Amino acid sequence: MPVIKILPHAEYCPDGASITAEPGTSICEALLAHHIEIEHACDQVCACTTCHVIVREGGRSLSEMEEDEEDMLDRAWGLEPDSRLSCQALLRQQDITVEIPKYSINHAKEGK
């Protein structure tokens, strides 16, 4: 099973983590299954950018990015060349390293 290394994030994963998941699982599903409560305001249907992650290593091993994901990523804060929507990026066989960006565009969270 591929390993997902999550770099430290002050809110979601302060110490960083390494988790495993079955190939074909989205990054978002894997994080949530391991109690890393990444934001996902649209219930993982590619209708927002709150689950945006930056794939620091192993990005070529993920599923291909489709046009709807590319269109949504244009709206993400802190977009980088290796950005993906974690709900759309499916694991294959290789290990990856991801960073959860510091800021999100989740307006529903702003009042909390």
Contacts in CASP RR format, 6 or more apart in sequence:
PFRMAT RR
TARGET T0000
AUTHOR 0000-0000-0000
METHOD contacts of the structure
MODEL  1
MPVIKILPHAEYCPDGASITAEPGTSICEALLAHHIEIEHACDQVCACTT
CHVIVREGGRSLSEMEEDEEDMLDRAWGLEPDSRLSCQALLRQQDITVEI
PKYSINHAKEGK
1 20 0 8 1.000
1 21 0 8 1.000
1 22 0 8 1.000
1 23 0 8 1.000
2 20 0 8 1.000
2 21 0 8 1.000
2 23 0 8 1.000
2 61 0 8 1.000
2 91 0 8 1.000
2 92 0 8 1.000
2 93 0 8 1.000
2 94 0 8 1.000
2 95 0 8 1.000
2 96 0 8 1.000
3 18 0 8 1.000
3 19 0 8 1.000
3 20 0 8 1.000
3 95 0 8 1.000
3 96 0 8 1.000
4 18 0 8 1.000
4 19 0 8 1.000
4 20 0 8 1.000
4 21 0 8 1.000
4 27 0 8 1.000
4 30 0 8 1.000
4 31 0 8 1.000
4 91 0 8 1.000
4 95 0 8 1.000
4 96 0 8 1.000
4 97 0 8 1.000
4 98 0 8 1.000
5 16 0 8 1.000
5 17 0 8 1.000
5 18 0 8 1.000
5 57 0 8 1.000
5 95 0 8 1.000
5 96 0 8 1.000
5 97 0 8 1.000
5 98 0 8 1.000
6 13 0 8 1.000
6 16 0 8 1.000
6 17 0 8 1.000
6 18 0 8 1.000
6 19 0 8 1.000
6 31 0 8 1.000
6 36 0 8 1.000
6 97 0 8 1.000
6 98 0 8 1.000
6 99 0 8 1.000
6 100 0 8 1.000
7 13 0 8 1.000
7 16 0 8 1.000
7 56 0 8 1.000
7 97 0 8 1.000
7 98 0 8 1.000
7 99 0 8 1.000
7 100 0 8 1.000
8 14 0 8 1.000
8 15 0 8 1.000
8 16 0 8 1.000
9 16 0 8 1.000
9 99 0 8 1.000
9 100 0 8 1.000
9 102 0 8 1.000
10 102 0 8 1.000
12 36 0 8 1.000
12 37 0 8 1.000
12 38 0 8 1.000
12 100 0 8 1.000
13 36 0 8 1.000
13 100 0 8 1.000
17 34 0 8 1.000
17 36 0 8 1.000
19 30 0 8 1.000
19 31 0 8 1.000
19 33 0 8 1.000
19 34 0 8 1.000
19 36 0 8 1.000
21 29 0 8 1.000
21 30 0 8 1.000
21 33 0 8 1.000
21 91 0 8 1.000
22 91 0 8 1.000
23 90 0 8 1.000
23 91 0 8 1.000
23 92 0 8 1.000
23 93 0 8 1.000
24 63 0 8 1.000
24 90 0 8 1.000
24 91 0 8 1.000
24 92 0 8 1.000
25 33 0 8 1.000
25 90 0 8 1.000
25 91 0 8 1.000
26 44 0 8 1.000
26 86 0 8 1.000
26 87 0 8 1.000
26 88 0 8 1.000
26 89 0 8 1.000
26 90 0 8 1.000
26 91 0 8 1.000
27 53 0 8 1.000
27 62 0 8 1.000
27 84 0 8 1.000
27 86 0 8 1.000
27 87 0 8 1.000
27 89 0 8 1.000
27 91 0 8 1.000
27 96 0 8 1.000
27 98 0 8 1.000
28 38 0 8 1.000
28 40 0 8 1.000
28 44 0 8 1.000
28 51 0 8 1.000
28 85 0 8 1.000
28 86 0 8 1.000
28 87 0 8 1.000
29 44 0 8 1.000
29 87 0 8 1.000
30 91 0 8 1.000
31 37 0 8 1.000
31 38 0 8 1.000
31 86 0 8 1.000
32 38 0 8 1.000
32 40 0 8 1.000
38 51 0 8 1.000
38 53 0 8 1.000
38 86 0 8 1.000
38 100 0 8 1.000
39 50 0 8 1.000
39 51 0 8 1.000
39 104 0 8 1.000
39 106 0 8 1.000
39 109 0 8 1.000
40 50 0 8 1.000
40 51 0 8 1.000
40 86 0 8 1.000
40 87 0 8 1.000
41 48 0 8 1.000
41 50 0 8 1.000
41 106 0 8 1.000
41 108 0 8 1.000
42 48 0 8 1.000
42 50 0 8 1.000
42 87 0 8 1.000
44 51 0 8 1.000
44 87 0 8 1.000
45 87 0 8 1.000
46 68 0 8 1.000
46 69 0 8 1.000
46 72 0 8 1.000
46 85 0 8 1.000
46 87 0 8 1.000
46 88 0 8 1.000
47 72 0 8 1.000
48 72 0 8 1.000
48 105 0 8 1.000
48 106 0 8 1.000
49 72 0 8 1.000
49 73 0 8 1.000
49 75 0 8 1.000
49 76 0 8 1.000
49 77 0 8 1.000
49 85 0 8 1.000
49 104 0 8 1.000
49 105 0 8 1.000
50 104 0 8 1.000
50 105 0 8 1.000
50 106 0 8 1.000
51 85 0 8 1.000
51 86 0 8 1.000
51 87 0 8 1.000
52 73 0 8 1.000
52 76 0 8 1.000
52 77 0 8 1.000
52 78 0 8 1.000
52 79 0 8 1.000
52 83 0 8 1.000
52 84 0 8 1.000
52 85 0 8 1.000
52 86 0 8 1.000
52 101 0 8 1.000
52 104 0 8 1.000
53 83 0 8 1.000
53 84 0 8 1.000
53 85 0 8 1.000
53 86 0 8 1.000
53 89 0 8 1.000
53 98 0 8 1.000
53 99 0 8 1.000
53 100 0 8 1.000
53 101 0 8 1.000
54 80 0 8 1.000
54 82 0 8 1.000
54 83 0 8 1.000
54 84 0 8 1.000
54 98 0 8 1.000
54 99 0 8 1.000
54 101 0 8 1.000
55 62 0 8 1.000
55 82 0 8 1.000
55 83 0 8 1.000
55 84 0 8 1.000
55 89 0 8 1.000
55 96 0 8 1.000
55 97 0 8 1.000
55 98 0 8 1.000
56 82 0 8 1.000
56 97 0 8 1.000
56 98 0 8 1.000
56 99 0 8 1.000
57 95 0 8 1.000
57 96 0 8 1.000
57 97 0 8 1.000
58 94 0 8 1.000
58 95 0 8 1.000
58 96 0 8 1.000
58 97 0 8 1.000
59 82 0 8 1.000
59 84 0 8 1.000
59 96 0 8 1.000
61 91 0 8 1.000
61 92 0 8 1.000
61 93 0 8 1.000
61 94 0 8 1.000
61 96 0 8 1.000
62 84 0 8 1.000
62 89 0 8 1.000
62 90 0 8 1.000
62 91 0 8 1.000
62 92 0 8 1.000
62 96 0 8 1.000
63 88 0 8 1.000
63 89 0 8 1.000
63 90 0 8 1.000
63 92 0 8 1.000
65 84 0 8 1.000
65 88 0 8 1.000
65 89 0 8 1.000
66 88 0 8 1.000
68 88 0 8 1.000
69 84 0 8 1.000
69 85 0 8 1.000
69 88 0 8 1.000
72 85 0 8 1.000
73 79 0 8 1.000
73 83 0 8 1.000
73 84 0 8 1.000
73 85 0 8 1.000
75 105 0 8 1.000
76 83 0 8 1.000
76 85 0 8 1.000
76 101 0 8 1.000
76 105 0 8 1.000
77 101 0 8 1.000
77 103 0 8 1.000
77 104 0 8 1.000
77 105 0 8 1.000
78 101 0 8 1.000
78 103 0 8 1.000
86 98 0 8 1.000
END
